[in-house]
Amino acid sequence: MKKFKNIEIEFFVVSGGLREIIQGNSFIRKEFSGVYGCELAGDEESSVLKYVKRCVTFTEKTRFLFEINKGLAPSRTRRNPYLVNRDVPQLKRRVPFKNLIYVGDGLTDIPCFSLVKYFGGTTFGVFNPGDEGKAKRALVEFLIPSRVISVHAPKYGRKDDLGALIRAAVATQCSRIKLERQETEGRSR
């Protein structure tokens, strides 16, 4: 977890990839608050992988956003997936959707783009600019229907377009949150 302008910033991975492989990355283990992904399982005694324990589809991805929104830890919802169905009033939700910044790279991210954007969050698309088919798909599926603000190569450095835009979006969100908190404090005095 990071802090900016006294606002806690968390990072999550919501992926159709294998959770264990993603969590195997030391940077992700250290910097990310949660990883949602596919899981394989097998017999306890042989530990041979035999079946899919969790498959992440576009529908599952939106469900994970609701888990983040409601403040449910991935470890809790893996044990009890029905926790996400609990009613949590909007004002008591840990991470409002308007505070989310979602970066996605494929068709399975479209429902998440729509959900986050509908509630006032920020969305960015990622594509491989060296692949003409992916560039065309990013244009047709992400940009033309206005599902994302923009699409970029997956480069997140300070001097890269997407990295700079994400940092600017985080700074903007943090400033908005800080102003909202000040307004609330001013009204309660």
One Martini backbone bead per residue (centre of mass of N, CA, C, O) as a GRO file, in nm:
protein
  189
    1MET     BB    1   0.097   0.036   0.022
    2LYS     BB    2   0.026   0.366  -0.058
    3LYS     BB    3   0.099   0.723  -0.037
    4PHE     BB    4  -0.111   1.019  -0.120
    5LYS     BB    5  -0.209   1.282   0.033
    6ASN     BB    6  -0.313   1.082   0.267
    7ILE     BB    7  -0.368   0.843   0.065
    8GLU     BB    8  -0.463   0.530   0.008
    9ILE     BB    9  -0.293   0.298  -0.212
   10GLU     BB   10  -0.409   0.036  -0.419
   11PHE     BB   11  -0.323  -0.286  -0.563
   12PHE     BB   12  -0.460  -0.491  -0.828
   13VAL     BB   13  -0.520  -0.816  -0.962
   14VAL     BB   14  -0.720  -0.889  -1.259
   15SER     BB   15  -0.721  -1.226  -1.386
   16GLY     BB   16  -0.698  -1.504  -1.624
   17GLY     BB   17  -0.470  -1.597  -1.477
   18LEU     BB   18  -0.249  -1.740  -1.263
   19ARG     BB   19  -0.220  -1.668  -0.940
   20GLU     BB   20   0.046  -1.812  -0.854
   21ILE     BB   21   0.221  -1.680  -1.073
   22ILE     BB   22   0.171  -1.386  -1.004
   23GLN     BB   23   0.263  -1.422  -0.696
   24GLY     BB   24   0.564  -1.503  -0.775
   25ASN     BB   25   0.605  -1.208  -0.784
   26SER     BB   26   0.770  -1.000  -0.575
   27PHE     BB   27   0.643  -0.728  -0.648
   28ILE     BB   28   0.349  -0.812  -0.613
   29ARG     BB   29   0.364  -0.913  -0.322
   30LYS     BB   30   0.458  -0.629  -0.212
   31GLU     BB   31   0.251  -0.406  -0.378
   32PHE     BB   32  -0.003  -0.590  -0.357
   33SER     BB   33  -0.322  -0.655  -0.206
   34GLY     BB   34  -0.425  -0.833  -0.464
   35VAL     BB   35  -0.513  -1.155  -0.624
   36TYR     BB   36  -0.693  -1.233  -0.920
   37GLY     BB   37  -0.744  -1.576  -1.028
   38CYS     BB   38  -0.670  -1.860  -1.140
   39GLU     BB   39  -0.728  -2.207  -1.024
   40LEU     BB   40  -0.568  -2.493  -0.913
   41ALA     BB   41  -0.618  -2.851  -0.842
   42GLY     BB   42  -0.589  -3.130  -0.603
   43ASP     BB   43  -0.467  -3.364  -0.433
   44GLU     BB   44  -0.340  -3.372  -0.124
   45GLU     BB   45  -0.139  -3.619  -0.141
   46SER     BB   46  -0.015  -3.567  -0.449
   47SER     BB   47  -0.037  -3.267  -0.578
   48VAL     BB   48  -0.193  -3.312  -0.835
   49LEU     BB   49  -0.314  -3.161  -1.098
   50LYS     BB   50  -0.684  -3.190  -1.196
   51TYR     BB   51  -0.830  -2.898  -1.159
   52VAL     BB   52  -1.053  -2.638  -1.167
   53LYS     BB   53  -1.122  -2.404  -0.916
   54ARG     BB   54  -1.076  -2.124  -1.087
   55CYS     BB   55  -1.250  -1.922  -1.323
   56VAL     BB   56  -1.177  -1.634  -1.516
   57THR     BB   57  -1.410  -1.414  -1.617
   58PHE     BB   58  -1.579  -1.138  -1.693
   59THR     BB   59  -1.774  -1.181  -1.454
   60GLU     BB   60  -1.562  -1.223  -1.231
   61LYS     BB   61  -1.426  -0.949  -1.251
   62THR     BB   62  -1.669  -0.786  -1.143
   63ARG     BB   63  -1.685  -0.927  -0.874
   64PHE     BB   64  -1.402  -0.833  -0.774
   65LEU     BB   65  -1.478  -0.535  -0.769
   66PHE     BB   66  -1.688  -0.573  -0.543
   67GLU     BB   67  -1.490  -0.673  -0.333
   68ILE     BB   68  -1.322  -0.419  -0.326
   69ASN     BB   69  -1.553  -0.218  -0.271
   70LYS     BB   70  -1.631  -0.383   0.010
   71GLY     BB   71  -1.356  -0.500   0.150
   72LEU     BB   72  -1.275  -0.789   0.041
   73ALA     BB   73  -1.076  -1.042   0.088
   74PRO     BB   74  -0.957  -1.294  -0.100
   75SER     BB   75  -0.930  -1.505   0.132
   76ARG     BB   76  -1.232  -1.492   0.216
   77THR     BB   77  -1.372  -1.550  -0.073
   78ARG     BB   78  -1.247  -1.829  -0.116
   79ARG     BB   79  -1.404  -1.955   0.129
   80ASN     BB   80  -1.656  -1.727   0.076
   81PRO     BB   81  -1.822  -1.627  -0.208
   82TYR     BB   82  -2.095  -1.495  -0.069
   83LEU     BB   83  -1.995  -1.223   0.054
   84VAL     BB   84  -2.054  -1.037  -0.199
   85ASN     BB   85  -2.380  -1.040  -0.138
   86ARG     BB   86  -2.365  -0.844   0.067
   87ASP     BB   87  -2.505  -0.575   0.213
   88VAL     BB   88  -2.362  -0.253   0.124
   89PRO     BB   89  -2.365   0.050   0.170
   90GLN     BB   90  -2.227   0.291  -0.015
   91LEU     BB   91  -2.104   0.464   0.233
   92LYS     BB   92  -1.952   0.177   0.345
   93ARG     BB   93  -1.761   0.151   0.125
   94ARG     BB   94  -1.426   0.129   0.087
   95VAL     BB   95  -1.429   0.141  -0.253
   96PRO     BB   96  -1.521   0.345  -0.463
   97PHE     BB   97  -1.564   0.342  -0.800
   98LYS     BB   98  -1.464   0.644  -0.843
   99ASN     BB   99  -1.162   0.543  -0.730
  100LEU     BB  100  -1.111   0.380  -0.976
  101ILE     BB  101  -0.841   0.224  -1.167
  102TYR     BB  102  -0.862   0.075  -1.490
  103VAL     BB  103  -0.663  -0.185  -1.645
  104GLY     BB  104  -0.695  -0.317  -1.981
  105ASP     BB  105  -0.648  -0.585  -2.262
  106GLY     BB  106  -0.951  -0.704  -2.308
  107LEU     BB  107  -1.262  -0.838  -2.355
  108THR     BB  108  -1.288  -0.917  -2.041
  109ASP     BB  109  -1.284  -0.592  -1.958
  110ILE     BB  110  -1.545  -0.448  -2.050
  111PRO     BB  111  -1.731  -0.470  -1.797
  112CYS     BB  112  -1.532  -0.310  -1.617
  113PHE     BB  113  -1.529  -0.053  -1.770
  114SER     BB  114  -1.833   0.002  -1.744
  115LEU     BB  115  -1.855   0.001  -1.435
  116VAL     BB  116  -1.646   0.217  -1.365
  117LYS     BB  117  -1.753   0.442  -1.550
  118TYR     BB  118  -2.046   0.462  -1.443
  119PHE     BB  119  -1.919   0.542  -1.138
  120GLY     BB  120  -1.655   0.745  -1.218
  121GLY     BB  121  -1.419   0.614  -1.315
  122THR     BB  122  -1.107   0.493  -1.451
  123THR     BB  123  -1.001   0.411  -1.797
  124PHE     BB  124  -0.767   0.178  -1.951
  125GLY     BB  125  -0.601   0.074  -2.238
  126VAL     BB  126  -0.432  -0.220  -2.371
  127PHE     BB  127  -0.175  -0.268  -2.630
  128ASN     BB  128  -0.019  -0.398  -2.919
  129PRO     BB  129   0.133  -0.199  -3.157
  130GLY     BB  130   0.266  -0.447  -3.332
  131ASP     BB  131  -0.045  -0.538  -3.360
  132GLU     BB  132  -0.285  -0.473  -3.580
  133GLY     BB  133  -0.527  -0.631  -3.458
  134LYS     BB  134  -0.509  -0.502  -3.170
  135ALA     BB  135  -0.540  -0.212  -3.256
  136LYS     BB  136  -0.818  -0.241  -3.385
  137ARG     BB  137  -0.962  -0.356  -3.135
  138ALA     BB  138  -0.910  -0.114  -2.950
  139LEU     BB  139  -1.069   0.082  -3.120
  140VAL     BB  140  -1.347  -0.074  -3.149
  141GLU     BB  141  -1.382  -0.177  -2.832
  142PHE     BB  142  -1.276   0.090  -2.666
  143LEU     BB  143  -1.289   0.380  -2.807
  144ILE     BB  144  -1.549   0.420  -2.974
  145PRO     BB  145  -1.739   0.336  -2.712
  146SER     BB  146  -1.605   0.473  -2.456
  147ARG     BB  147  -1.458   0.270  -2.233
  148VAL     BB  148  -1.209   0.458  -2.263
  149ILE     BB  149  -0.984   0.710  -2.267
  150SER     BB  150  -0.735   0.516  -2.350
  151VAL     BB  151  -0.463   0.377  -2.550
  152HIS     BB  152  -0.174   0.156  -2.479
  153ALA     BB  153   0.115   0.067  -2.413
  154PRO     BB  154   0.273  -0.151  -2.171
  155LYS     BB  155   0.387   0.136  -2.021
  156TYR     BB  156   0.484   0.257  -1.672
  157GLY     BB  157   0.666   0.475  -1.682
  158ARG     BB  158   0.727   0.807  -1.630
  159LYS     BB  159   0.780   0.849  -1.965
  160ASP     BB  160   0.524   0.708  -2.022
  161ASP     BB  161   0.215   0.747  -2.114
  162LEU     BB  162   0.064   0.556  -1.917
  163GLY     BB  163   0.220   0.620  -1.661
  164ALA     BB  164   0.153   0.923  -1.658
  165LEU     BB  165  -0.159   0.896  -1.658
  166ILE     BB  166  -0.189   0.733  -1.401
  167ARG     BB  167  -0.055   0.938  -1.214
  168ALA     BB  168  -0.255   1.164  -1.278
  169ALA     BB  169  -0.509   1.011  -1.186
  170VAL     BB  170  -0.421   0.972  -0.896
  171ALA     BB  171  -0.384   1.271  -0.823
  172THR     BB  172  -0.673   1.353  -0.889
  173GLN     BB  173  -0.819   1.164  -0.695
  174CYS     BB  174  -0.679   1.263  -0.436
  175SER     BB  175  -0.775   1.554  -0.455
  176ARG     BB  176  -1.077   1.492  -0.450
  177ILE     BB  177  -1.081   1.345  -0.178
  178LYS     BB  178  -0.970   1.576  -0.010
  179LEU     BB  179  -1.197   1.776  -0.072
  180GLU     BB  180  -1.429   1.602   0.035
  181ARG     BB  181  -1.323   1.591   0.325
  182GLN     BB  182  -1.325   1.897   0.378
  183GLU     BB  183  -1.627   1.938   0.328
  184THR     BB  184  -1.724   1.745   0.549
  185GLU     BB  185  -1.581   1.886   0.785
  186GLY     BB  186  -1.718   2.166   0.740
  187ARG     BB  187  -2.016   2.062   0.788
  188SER     BB  188  -1.954   1.934   1.089
  189ARG     BB  189  -1.894   2.225   1.239
   0.00000   0.00000   0.00000
